[in-house]
Amino acid sequence: MHLYLSHNPRTLYLVTGSHDERKGRPQRALVFRAAETNPAQVIVEFLPKDEVNLTSAVRLTSRVIKGCLGLISVENDTFLAVISSATEVGNTRPSDSQPESVAKIHEVLFYCLTSHLWDDFSASQDTLINPDNVDALMTRDHYSQSTTPPVFEHPCMPLTKILSSGSFYYALDPTWDLSSRLPVRLARDRSSAHDIGIFDERFIWNEYIVRSLLNFRERLDPLEREELDKCQFIILAIQGYVGVFTMALPAPPVNGAPVIATLSLVSRLGWRRAGTRFNTRGVDDDGNTANFVETETILTTDQHCVSYTQVRGSVPLFWEQQGLQTFGQRIQITRPHASQPAFERHFAHLMEEYGATHAINLLGSKENEAILTSAYAKHLQLARGIWGDELSITHYDFHNAVRIGGHDIVMRDLCRLEGINNNMDRYGFTMCDTNNDNLITEQKGVFRTNCLDCLDRTNFVQDIFSRRALEQYLGLVHREWLQAGALWMHHRELWAENGDALSRIYAGTGALNTSVTRTGKRTLAGVLSDATKSVSRAYINNFQDKGKQIAIDMFLGNMNNQHQVNIFDAIHDSVGKALQQRLSEYSTTQSCSIFAGTWNLNGRLPSSESLLPWLFPRDNCRPEIFVLGFQEIVQLTAQQIVQPDPEKKRIWEQKVMETLERRPQKTCDYVLLRSEQVIYERLERWALTTGLRGMSGNKGGVGVRLDYYDTSFCFLTAHLAAGHSNVEERNADFHTIVKGLHFQKGKMLSSHEIDLDNESVRALSEADDFDALVAADQLRQAIDNGDAFTGYEEGPMLFRPTYKYDLGTDNYDTSEKLRIPAWTDRILFKGRFDLAVYSRAELKGSDHRPVFALFRSEVRIIDVVKRAALSRLLLANTLSATPGEKLDEKLASLVLPDDYSELPPPSTDDDAWWDRPEHPKGIFPISIAHLLESDATNPFDSPEESPFSSSPSSSDEELYSHAMGLQSPITPVRKPPPPPPRLRYTDVGH
């Protein structure tokens, strides 16, 4: 297909070419143009080729376009992403009636729909990439934070570098789904097997930018939808690795002819917690882990197709690595008391998708890895209370084993470990008949392997498991192939390439230990290569990965200011508008109390004084959410600025948790979630430094964003430039933080001083003349002048300045500097909050006094079942509208019937429909009449025509022969868990 551009209006045409027609594809065109009334919307048409006038159109590139990845909005412009270069990797299952060929993407170009400014830049990218040199694109030099960026760069250049890195693949034919493993594809209904709208959402990386096109496709009539699929305008891409080898294996004894076999390896990298090595670790609140990869080994012969699946993923706890990381990596478990729900959610996904799960933990006994191992074991032991023997784990110190006996001992050990051995036999593999695709046996469980990065050690062990699974199959069917050198040579090569590919994506270099994977031996050249890669990783991950992470987030739609491109559809737009206007009909509100506190600790450890006067200043104070912002938790020495000590942070966390635990009239528990207690869905944390031109952490801000039911909150604590005369610098710090953080809805900020002489401030403070002090307050002046904090509110200042006191006294500074008292500790807010109390606490453990504010806010709770029912009702009435009918009035007058759903309301932690007084403990009695109405026949009786009902003299051999001739049952589809819904109808507290 080819890409054309015409003007007035600006329109892009994706048109099939002669090469497409030779392949039997329809002569069609997919037309894109921005909507005149709303540039954020795109009008898409699917037309016959002869109805498109290309006489005034210009062909944008000499390349043959392979397909379209989707539409994305970047910097207020809309771009079409097209694949301009790709090569075929091979056919992963050549024995199938339909080819299952895979192509590797080498180049993706972005063309603007809304502006001509980037036309020349798109053309300048039109340089053919040599597929043999794509590995060079995998280095992170492209994402380095250059101090002199080009004056003009295409806004999609970071995305082009990601997608052109040689790590993305797609199915060459629309007749099969590359994102799903073999048993899932075979289990689908034949009528839906070739529907490109059915795929595993966990692994389709362009799902965000292609979603609008898929929705457009769904609205076409079936014949047009089929033609659109045949044209292959829409491409679904995975990231990871695909390798294919075809070989001749020794002839079976019966006929002497060699057998042509194909060995394939497909690794699918998950995108739901995507990112680079030090930027993305552990699990998120929805149970998605960093570097989650599903790897499938496929062996195809003239008789059978065998599939074996394994997964890898970061340790499913909340942990990260902050600061400069060298070779002694420092690990921090960030939410130790809140990991279990996310941990169990992760394994629930695995169990639903793959069945029984056996975790292989390869972490070592060094301090940092041992911390993770201990926490992993405790969480899994609790989870076994849910799943029992279906969930198990083996801890194996890989590095220690290699140090003792080399890599060979790892292979021997893993074969001898009872838990692994038993589950290898129990889980088995998937095998189908090549002639008719009938399942003969299906894999019943999965091994989940991890190390710290889930790269080198993990890949080595998964290679061993893959070989063991193939040996199981060969031992049953082709024992003569167990010694086939070509098979195992190609197997080693595939796994070595797989390790390199996944390592480049996550860590920026090829994998370590690949010399052992390829040859089975540790060589001097391999040792030197590994040392070089380790040094390169340390540099790349610390200094070049930030730009890469931003580009990934942009591609996946994770940026805060991003909006998904919307294809114009008058009907669905009307329904969406009406649904938003009737928000109150399918949602309720609930009151929420929030405590916000800020305290500059001046580097002090907790004293013996209680925190109760600060955290519980009123007798009836029982906040649902605590948000505490600490500043200067360590002394601002040069060493602490460059590499802060986390020990003081842990001590203060412990002090706060002890205060919450020992409070009087305790009626509930609080859980530490990055300094807040909340029933949440998602939690995000961003940090930004502004000190020393952004290179150190002595000044800056930390923000937390969370969803409480269906309302979003953001809290930000900031430490700005100090000094009576540094007003402009403080204002600049504020703008730097707001611009730099991905979410810009901060609630808490520590800020400015009082613009009066020292004696006046002290006298007014002693007299509690707050009006005069507020009139001279630099923060209030900045807000009134619009210099900073525009739109923020603050409660009345009815307490004395909080800085600076002599330690342990009520006296303002008596040192030589004799600092002017100031309100340096402040709480501002923006959004729908009711302020109940704004004051300070008289704690003397620092030269600042802590400040607190008590808020009440309304959170919205959406009834998703009721919303879906109302959406269907609105859509049905919109489609049935007659010409001239006033649609807005019609939709506004609709009333949702009481019996809108046959399902009970969704269960919550407080209320479950199956556990009510009429059904205690979920017991539902079955009536005798219902039992009598059922079929009276014995379900264990065999049909008359069944061979099993014949004479008991039938031999075991006859019964076995007949059983082997029966059609194997098709296992029901086990769909992956749906992604968390995108919140479209929310109240944003900001």
N, C-alpha and C positions, 0 to 999 in steps of 0.2 A: 504494500500500500504506500501511498505518497501523501505528503502534507503540503497544502496550499494555503495562501493568505490572500484575502481581498479586502478592500476598504469601502467605507461608506455604505453600511456599517462595517466595522472591523470584524472579520469572520475567518475562522480557521476551518479547513475542510480536510478530513481524513478519508481518503478515497482508495478503494481497491484498485490494484493494477493488473497488468496482463499476467504477471507471475501468480497472482492470487487466483485469477480465473482459470489458469491451467491446473491449479489444485482443486478445482471444483467449487470455489467460493463464489457467492453471489456478487453481482456487480452493484455495490451499494456505497453510500457515503455517510459519514457521521459528521454533522455540522455543528460548530460551536460559535456562539457570539454572546457578548455581555448584554444583559437586559438594559434597555434605555432608561427605564425609571429607577432601576436599582443596580448599580455596577457590581454589587456583591453577589447578584444572582446571574446565572448563566442559562441561556436558552439552548437546548440541544435538540437536534432533529435527526432522525434516521430515514434517509431518503434513497430512492433508486438513483443510480449513478447518472442516468440520462436526464434526470430532473435538476441536476446541479450545473449551473452555468459557470465554467471555469475560464472563460475567454479573457477576463480581466484579472484573473488570479495569478499570483506568483508562486512558483514552487519554492518552498523555504529551504530545502536541503536536497542534495543529490542522492542522499542515502535512501535505501528502501526502509520504510518504517515497519517495525515488527509488531507494533501495537501501542496501546495507550495505557498508562499506569494510573491516570486519574487527573483531578483538578485540585489545585492548592492555592490558597490565598497567602501572599507574602508581601508585607509592607503595602497593604491596601491595593495591590494589583493581583489579578487572577491569572494563573499560568496553567497550561496544558503540558503534562509530562508524557513524552513519547520515547520509546526504545528505538534508538537509531543504529545500534550495533549489538549483535548477539551471535553466538556460535552453538551448534548442536553438541551436546556432551555425549549422547548415546541413547539407546532404547533400553530402559531398565527391565522390560519384560517382553522380549521379542517373540516369545512363543504365544502371546495372547493374540486374539483375532484383531484387536485394535492396538496400534502402536502406543507405547507409553514412553515417548521420547521427551528429553529434557534439554533446554537451552540455557546457556549461561549468558547473563547480561554484561555487556562490556561498556556500553555508553547510553546515557539517558540525557535528553535535552529538554529544556523548558521554554515554551513559547507563550508570550503574553497575549491575553485576550483583551485587555483593557487599555493598553498603551503601546505606542510605537517606539518608545524610548529604548527598549531593550532588544529591538530587532537586530541591530548590528552586533550586539554582544552575543546573541544566540548564534548568529552566523559565524562569529569568531571561534565558537566552540566546535564548529563543524570540521573537526580534524579526526581522521580515522585512527582508532586506537588498535595497536597490534595486540591481538589476544595473547600472544606469547609473553607480553610485557606487563600484563595487568597486575602482576604481583607487586610491581613498584607502586601502584596506586594504593596498596593496602597500608603503606606506612603513614604515620600520622603527621608527616611534615606539612601536609596540605592544611592541617587544622591548627598549626602553630599560631600563637598570638603575636603576630608581627607588630612591632612598634610603628612601622610605616606601611599601613595597608594601602592598596591601590586606591587612587582617587575615585575611580568608577569600577565597580565589579557587579556582575550580574547578581541580583538578590538571591537567586537560586543556586549560585555556584557551590555553596556547602552541600546542598542536596545532590547536585550533580556528582560531586566527588564521592559521596557515600554510595550512590546507586551505580556508579561506574567503577566500583572497586573490585569487581569480579567475584563478589560474594552473594549475588542475587541470581535466582534461577526461576524459570517458569516452564509450564507444560507446553510443548510445541503444538500439541493438538488439543482442541477444546473438549475432547471426548474422555478425558480422565483428569483426576484431581491430584495434583502433586502434594498438596498440603496434608492429605490423609494417608495413613499407612494402609497396607494391602488388606488386612482383615476388615477394616472399616469400610473400605470401598466395596469389597465383595459382599458385605452384609447389607448394603443398601438395596432398596427396591430397584429393579432393573429400569423402571420408568424414570427414576431420578438419578441414575448413575452418571449420566452425561450432562446434568444440569450444572452449569458453572456457578450458579447461585448457591450451591451446596458445597461447603468447604469447612475446614477446621480453622475457625477464626483466630486461634492462638498463634498461628504461624503465617498468616497472610500479612506481610509487612505494609503493603499499600492499602490496607483496609480503610484507613482514615480518608485518604485522598480519592479512593475509588468508590466509596460508599454511595455518593450521590449518583454516579453512573449506574451502579447496581440497582438503586431504587428506580431510576429511569427505565432500566431494562425490565424490571418487574411490572411496570405499568404498561408495557407493550402487549399486544395480543399475542397468543402463542406462536403463530406463524412468523410474525416479525421477530419475536424473541429468538426463535430458532435460527433465522437468517442472521441476526446480529451475532449469535454465538459462532456460526459457521465462518463469518468474516474475521473473527478473532480480533475485533477492535479493542476489546477489554482484556487486559492481561492481569492475572493474579500472581504475585511474585512472593517467593519465600527467600529468606536469607539463611545461609549455612554452607552446606557442601553437598555436591552430588558427583559421584564417580562411578564409572561403568567400565568393566573389562569383559571381553568375550574371549573364550579359550576352548581348545579341544581337550577333552578329558579321556582317559583310557577307556577302551571299548569294554563293554560288559562281555562275559564269557559266551553269551548265546549267539551273537552274530559277528563279532569282531570289528564292527564299524565304530569309529570314535564318536563321542557325543559332544555336541556343541553346547556349552553352558555359558551363562552370563551371570557375573557376580557384580552386584551394585551396592553402593552405600549411599544412603540419603540422610543427611542431618538437617533438621528443621529447628531453627533458633526461634524461641518465643519472643514476642515483642512487648508483652504487657508490663514487663519490668526491664526495659532495654536500656543499655548504656555501657559506658566504658568501665574499666577495671576498678579504679578507686572511687569513681563517682556513683557506682551502683552495686550494692552488696545486699545480701540477705533477702528478706521477704517484705512484701507490702501488706496492707491491711486486708486485701482481698485474697491473700494466699499465693500471689505470684512471686516467683523467685528470680533473682538475677541470673543471667547466663543459663537459662533453662533450655535444654536441647533434647529433642527426641531423635534418636538415631536408629535407623532401620537397615538391617543387612538383608539383602534379597538375593537368593540363588535360584536361577531359572534353568530348567533342563527340558528335554522333550516330554518328560512325564509329569514333573511336579514343579510348582513354584513355592519356595520356602521363604518365610519372612520371620525375622527375629528383631524385637524392639527393646531398646534400653533408653533410659532418660538420665540426664544429669542436671544439676541445679545447685545454686548456692545454698549454704546451710539455712534452713527456713526459720531464722530468728531475726529480730531487729538488731542488726549490727552494722558497723561501718568502720572506715579507716580515715580519720581526719588528719589534716596537716601534711607535712612533707614526709613521704614514705620512701625509705631506702630499702635495705635488705632485711632489717629487723622490723618487720611490719607490726605496727601497734593496732590492736583490735579493741573496739569499744562496743559492748552490748548496750544499746541505747535505751531499750525499753524492757528491762528484764522481767517486770511484773505484768506485762501486757502482751507477751508473745504467744501464749497458748492458743487463743482463738484463731489468730492468723496461721499458726503452725498447724492446727487441726484442719483449718480450711484448705491449706495446701494439700495435705494428705487425703482429704475428702475428695478433692479434684482428681488426684492420682488414682484413688481406689475406684472412683466412678468411671474413669476413662480406661484404666488398664487392669483392674482387678487387684489381687493381693500384691503387696509392695514390700520389697526387702531393701532397706537402705544400706549402702556400703560407705562408711565414713573413713576416709584415708588420711585424716588429719593426724599430725604428729603429737609428740609429748612435750614440745616446747611450750613455754608459758602461754603465749597468745593463742596458739592452736588448741592447747589443752583446755583453755577457758571455754572455747566454742564446743569442744567435744563434750565437756561436762554438762553444759546447758542443753546440748542436743540430746544427750542420753536422758536427762530428767524430763524434758518435754515429750520425748517419744514414749517413755514409760507411762506417763499420764495418758497419752493418746491410745496406748494399748488397752486401756480400760474401755475404749469405745469399740475398737476393731479386733481385739484379742490377737490370735495367732496370724490373722491376715496381715498384720503389720509387724515387721521385725527389723533388726539392725545388726550389723557386724562392724565393729571398730577394728581397723587394721592400720597400724602405724607404718605407712609405706616407706618413708625415709629411713626409719630405723631398720626395717627388714633389708632394704637395699644396702645399707651400711654394713650389715652383718654378712649377708650372703650374695649380694649382687642382685640384678634384676631377675635372674633365673629362679631365685628362691620365692619371688612373688608369685610366679606361675605355679610353683609346686604348692605353696601355702594355700592359695585360693582354691586349688583343687582338693585340698584335704580338709578345709573347714567344713564342719558338718552342716551348719545352717545354710551356707551357700550351696553345698552339694545337694542337699535335700530339695532346696527350692529350684535349682537348675532342672532337676528331674520333674518336680511338681509343676513348674510353670510351662516347660516344654517350648514349643514353637508353633507357628502357623504354617500349615501346608494345604495347598489346594491342587486339584487335578488340572493340568494344563489344558486339557481338551475342552472342559466344560466349566471351569472356574468353581466347581463345587468344593466347599471346604471339607477337608478330611479331618484336620485337627486344628485347634486354635490355641494360641498362647494364653495362659490363664493367670499371668502375673508379670511383674516387671521389676527389674533391679534398678534402683535409683542410686547413682554413684556421685560422690562429691569429694573434692579436696578443698583447698582454700579458694582457688580461682576456678576450679572445675575445668582445668585445661590439661596439664601435662600428666600428672598422676592418674587423673580420671580417664584420659584417653587410653593410657597404657592398660589399665584394668578392663575397660570396656572392650578393647581389642581381644583380650583373653576370653571374656565371656562370649563374644561373638563367635570366636573359633570353637569354643566348647559347644555352642548351640548347633553349629554346622556339623561338628563331629557326631552329635547325637543323631542328626538326620542321616548322615552317611553311614553310621553304624547300623541303621535299620534298613537302608535301601541300597547303598552303593559302598560297601566296605572297601572295594578296590580303590576308591578315590581318597581314602584316608591318607595315603602316602603320595598323593598327586602333588608334585612340587610346584607346578604352575598355579594350582588353585591357591596354595598358601602363600606363594610369592605375591600374587595379585592381592590377596587379602591383607597382607602386611603393608603393601604399598597404598592401598585405599585408606587404611587406618592412619598411616603416617600423613598422607595428604589431608585427611579429615582433621587431624590434630593441628596441623599447620594453619588450615583455613579458619578454624574456630578460634585459634589463638590470635591470629591477626585481627580478627573482628573485635575481640574483647581486650586484648593486651597490646596490640600493635606490632608484635613480632611473631615469627613462627614458633611452634611448640618446642619445648625442651624434650630430650629423650627420644627424638625421632630416629636417631641413628640406631637405637636399640629396637624400636618398632619395625624399622625397615629390614635390618639385618639380623636382629636377635643378639647383637654384640655391642658392647660399649667400647668405642674407639677413641683414640686421642683426638682425632679431628672432631668427633662428636662432642667431647668434653670442651674443647676450645669454642666450638660453635655455641654450645649452651651458655658458656660464660659471656660471650659477646651478646647473646640475646637477653641475658639477665640485665646487663648494664643498659642496653637499649630500652628495655621495658621500664626500668626505673626512671630514665629520663623522659620517655614518652608519656608515661602515666602521670608523672608529677607536673609536667610543664606543657604538654600539648593536647591533653585529652579534654580540656574544658570546651574548646571550640567544637570538637567532635560531638560531645554530649549535647551541646546546644543544637547542632544540626540534626541529631537523632530526634530530639524532642520536637523540633519543628516539623520533621517528616511525619511523626506519629501524632501530631496535633496536641502535644502536651504543653505548649507555650500558653501562658495565661491570656495573652491578648490575641490569640488565634481564633478564627471563626471558620467553620467548615463551609466549603463552597456549596451553595444551594442551587439546584437546578429548578428553574421556574416551573411551577405546576399550580395553576389557578385553583384547582379543586382542593389539593392537600394544603395549600397556603390558607385557604378560607377555613378549613377545618382546624388548622393549627392556631389561627387567630381567634376563632370562636372558643377553642379549648382553653386558651390562655385567659380569655375574658371570664370564663366560668371556673376559675381556679378554686374558688371557695366551695364549689359543689362537690369536689372530689378530694378535698383536703381539710384538715383541722389544724388548729394552732394550740401550742402548749407553752406555758410560761417557763422560763429558764432563768436561774439566778447565777450570776458570774461574779467572782472575786478577782480583781486585778490589783496586783501589788508590784511595786518597784523599790529596789534598795541598792544603793551603791555600798559595797562591803569594804572598800578600801583595802582589799587583800587580806581581811581578817578571817580567822576561823571562828566557828560558833562559840559564844561564851556560855556561861551557866544560866544566863537569863532566858526565860521562856519566850517562844515566838507566839504564844496564844494572844497577847494583846494586839498583835499585828494581823494574824490570820483569822482570828475570831473576835473582832472588836465589839460585836454586839451579842447579847444573849441569844437572840433568835437567828443568828447568822448561820445558815446551813447551805452554802453555795453548792451548786451542781458541778460547776467548773471553777478550778483554781488556775490562774495564770500569774506566774511569778517571774518578774524580770529582774535578774541580778546583774550588776555592773561591777567591774574590778574585783572579780572573785579571787584573782591572784594579784600579787604586787606587780606593778608595771615596770619591771626590770627588763633589760635588753633580752635576757634569756627567756623570760616568760612571754614577752611579746612575740618572739620568733617561734617558740615551741612551748605553749602553756602546759602546766602540770595538771592533769585531770583529777588528781587526788582530792584537791580542795572541793572541786565540783561534787565528787561523790560524798564527801563529808557533809556538805550543805544539803544535798538531796536526802541523806539519811536523817539529818536534823529536822527537815521539813516533814518527812514521812512519819517520824516518831511523834512530832507534834500533832499531826492529823490523827494518828492512831490513838493517842492518849488524851484526846480532847474530851471535855466533860459532855455528858448527854449524847454519847456517840450512838447514832442510829444507822449508819451505813459505812461502807469502806470506800477509800479513794485508791486509785491506781495511778502510778506515775507514767504519764504518756508525754514525754518531752515537756514536762512542767504543767500538765493539765489533767483534769479528771473529767471524762466525758463518755457518753455512749456514742460511738463514732462509726463512720464508714471509711473515711480516708483521712490520712494525716500527712502533711507535707512540711518540710523544714528547709529554709533557705538561709544562708549566712553570707554577709558581705562585709569586707574590711575596707576602711577608708584611711587608716593611719599610714603615714610614710608613703603617700601616693598610692594607697591600696595594697602595699606589700606586706603590711603587718596588721596584727589584730588588736592594737591598743585602742582603736576607735572603729565603730561600725555598728552593724545591726544584725539581729537574728529574728527571723519571722517564722511563725507556725500557722498553717492553714488547715482547717478541719471541717468536716461536714457533721453536723449534729442533726439527726433525722434528715430532713431535706432542706436545711438552711446552712449556708456557709458562713464561717467565721474566720477572721485572720487577726492574729495578734503579733505585734512587732515591738521588741525592746531595742532601744538604740543608745549608744554611748557616743556623744558628739564632742567636738573640740571644746576644751575648757578655757577659762579666762574671761575676765570682764570685758575685754576689748575685742574678743574674737567672734563678734556677731556674724559677720559675713562668712567666716569659715564654718560656723555651725550651720548656717542656712545652706551652704554648699554641701556639707556632709549630708544634710537631710535630703537634698535633691539627688545626690549620688546614690543613697540607699534606696530611695523610692524608684529611681530609674533602673537600678541594678537588680533589685529583687524581682522575681518572676511574677509575684502577685503584689499589687500595689494598694492594699487596703489595710494599712497598719492601724492598730488600736492604741499602742502604748509607745510613748517617746519620752526620754529624759532630755531636758533641754536647758533653756537660757537663764540669764542672771538678771539682777535688778540694777537699773541704770541710775543709781544715786550714790552719793558719797558714803563712806563707811559709817561715819557717826550718825548720819540721818537714818540709814537703814537699821542700825542697831537700836536707836531710840524709838523708831516707829514699831519695830518688832517687840520691844519691851512693853510698849503701850498697846499692843494688839491693834494698831491702826492699819488694817490691811488694805483699805481703799487707796491710801496714798502709795503704798508699796506696789499694788497692782497697777496703778497708773504709770509707774516707772518700770514695770516688768518688761524685759526685752522680748520674751516669748509672745506676750500679748501684743506688743508693738509689731512684731514680725507677722503675726496672723492678721492684724488690722491692715497692715500695709500690703498684704498679699505676697510677702517675701518667702513664706514657708507655711506649711500646714494648712493650706487653703481648704476650707470645708470642715475642718476639725472643730470640735467643741471641747470645753473644759468646764468642770464644775466650779462653783464659787470658792475662791481662795480664803478660807476661814481658819487657817492654821499658820503658824509662824514659819519663816524660811527654814529649810531643812539642812542647810549647809552654811558654814562649816563649824563643827563643834570640837572642843577638846575631848579627846577620847574618854568615855566613861563619865562625863559631866554634862550639865545643862548650860555650860558656858560657851559662847561663840569664840572663835579662834583667838587665842592670846599669844600665838607664836610670833616670831619676827615678821612674818609675811602679813599677819593681821588681815586675813582675807575678809572681804565684804560678805556678810550673810546673803544667801540667795536661795530662791526656789529652784534648785537644780534638778529636783526629782518630781516629775510630773506625769500625769496620766491624761491623755487626750483620747477622744473617741469620735467615730463617724458612723452613722447608720441609725437603725431603729433600736435605740437603747434608752431606758429610763434610769437616770442616775439617782440612787437612793442616798448614798453616803460618799463623801470625798474628804479624806482627812489624813492625818499621819499618826504613827504609833511612837510611843516614847521608849524606844529601845536604844541602848547606848553602846552597843558593840562595835560601832563604826563612827566615823566623823560625819556621816549622813544620818538622817532619820528616815526610816522606811515610810512610804506613802501607800495608801490603799484606796480603792474605789469599789463600791458595791453597785452592780447593775442588775436590772431585770430586762429581759428581752423575750420576744415571742418567736418560737421556732415552728416551722410548718412541717406537717406530717402528711404526705401524699398517699392516698389509697390507690395503689397502682391498678388494682382490679377494676375499681369504679372508673378510673380515668380511661382505661382501655375500652370499657363498655360505652362510656360517653363518646369516645372518639369514633367507635364503630357506628353509633347512632347518628352522629353528625355527618360522617362520611356517606352513609346510606341516604340520608335526606338531601345531601348536596348533589349526589349523583341522580336523584330522582326529581330534581328541581326542573320546572317547566320554563320555557322562554317567557320573559317578562315578570317572572315571580321574584319578589324581593327576598333574596337569599338571606341577608343579614337578619331580617325580622323573623324569617322562618326558623333559622337556627337558634335565635334567641328565645323563641317560644317553646322549644322542645323541652320535654321533661323526662328525665331518666326514670323508667319504671322501677318499682321497689324490688322486683325479681330480676334485676339486671344481670345477676350471675347465679349459676347453679352451684358455684363453689362457696364454701364457708369463707369468712374473712381470714386474711393471713394471720398466722400465729405470731406472737411476740414473746419476749421473755416474761411478760407479766400475764399474758392471757393466751391460752391455746384452745381452739374450738373442740379438740378431742378430749380435753380434761375439764369437764364441767360437772356440776353437782349431779346432773342426770346421767353422766357417764364417768363415774369416779375412776381415776387412774387409767382412763382411756378404754374402759371395758364396754363393748357394745354387744348386748345379748342378741342371739339369733333365734328367731321364732321357730317353733316346731312346724307350724304350717308351711313356712318357707322351705324347710328341709323336705317335707312330704311332697311339695310341688316339684322338687328336683327329680332328675332322671333316676328311676329305681334300679337301673342296671348296675351291676358290679363293675366299677371302673377298672378292676384288675383282670376282668375276663378278656381273652383275646378274641378278635374277630374270627368268624368261621374260616375265612380264606387265609388267615395268617398261618404260616408254616409252624409257628410256635405252638399252635393249638393241636398239632398233629400228634401222632403216636409218640409216647415218651421214649420210644426206641430210637428216635432220631438221634443221630450221632452228633457229638460236639463239632465235628468237622463240617457236617452239613449245615448246622445252625450258623457257624462262623462264616462259611462261604456265602450263605444267603445274606447275612448281616453286612458283609463287605459289599454286596451288590446294591444295597439300599442307598437312596439318595441321602447325603449328609444334611442334617438340618442346618438352616442358615441362622446364625446367631443374630438376635435383634441388635439394631444399631444402638450403640452407647454414645450418645452425642456428648461433645465436650460441654462443660458448664458455660453458660452464657457470660459474656463480659459484664462488668458492673455497668448499669445504665448511666448514660450521660444525663446529668441533671439539667433539664431545660426549664423547669418551672420551679424556681427556688426564690426564696427571699434571701437576699445577700445582706448580712449584717456588716456594713463597712462604712 
